[in-house]
Amino acid sequence: MNKKRIGILIALLAVVCFGVKAQSTTSLKLNEVLVVNEQNYQDNYGVHSAWIEIFNTSYATVDLKGCFLTNDKSNPKKYSIPKGDVLTQIKPRQHALFWADGIPSRGTFHINFTLNPSESNYIALYDSDGRTLIDEVTIPAGQIADHSYAREEDGSSKWAVKGFGDHSYVTPSSNNMTIDKNPKIENFRENDSIGIGMAITAMSVVFCGLILLYLSFKFVGNMAVSLSKRNAMKAAGITDSEEADKQNLGTNSADEIAAISMAMHEYLNDAHDLEDMILTINRVKRTYSPWSSKIYTLRQNPRS
């Protein structure tokens, strides 16, 4: 019965820790907007349309269902993001892309308004109650074709026009900051072209880790032996440590460990009759044991 209760408790803890998804939309951000799309990203119909990217800044899945997108401050409920579409769930630190083509009949991610390139465009994201503003942005008029208005980095506060190259790319459904080179790799390549320094560093890390593991296991083992000895002294009523050492209190021989392991195996696997779960091991002075006697392993020839 106790085993079943422990199993149920572990299962519940696993569900709570790994299965619960955050439903708060406060972590959502309007991340990138492309107003004039001539040769940029195409939708699933092969059409170049304006698009709006939303980024999930949290480290938990957030569902967009029931939220509202709008380009009209007086009408916060202009486009309601449909419920029941699993694709509205934005995974941690990921993006969702909506097409501003004015044709919502094409699917969940096709909204019912368009963006006007000749004037500034106000875009806002509201929570499912239609009153709580999650995020908003105003795109300046005169946007260049195939250049987006985006946050410099995902979720950051500073906006910029992107599409000029050199870390300034249009990135639908991807990270706004695209790094072409890794400075650390370039530094290693310049100062350690053969790789000797990298090899020494890697081996040093491995050996240091092994040394730390050895010290940790050594410390834990000594602590376990010390506690076992103290418990044995307490059970035997001995307070003198030297006397305990003479009687080998707190130390178990290989035979004793084998006997304890077998008893635990029989108990945990229900392989034995129900008995009092007190295991008594009596020490004997003689070293002879018929279990390990070599005489029983020798072949005996029959007598004539």
Secondary structure, DSSP 8 states (H G I E B T S, - for coil): -HHHHHHHHHHHHHIIIII------TTEEEEEEES--SSS---TTS---EEEEEEE-SSS-EE-TT-EEES-TT-TTSEE--SS-GGGEE-TT-EEEEEEBS-GGG-TTB-S-B--TTS-EEEEEE-TTSSSEEEEEEE-SS--TT-EEEESSTT-S-EEEE-SSSS----TTS-S---SS-HHHHHHHHH-SSSHHHHHHHHHHHHHHHHHHHHHHHHHHHHHHHHHHHHHHHHHT---HHHHHHTTTT---HHHHHHHHHHHHHHHTT-S------------S----TTS-GGGGS------
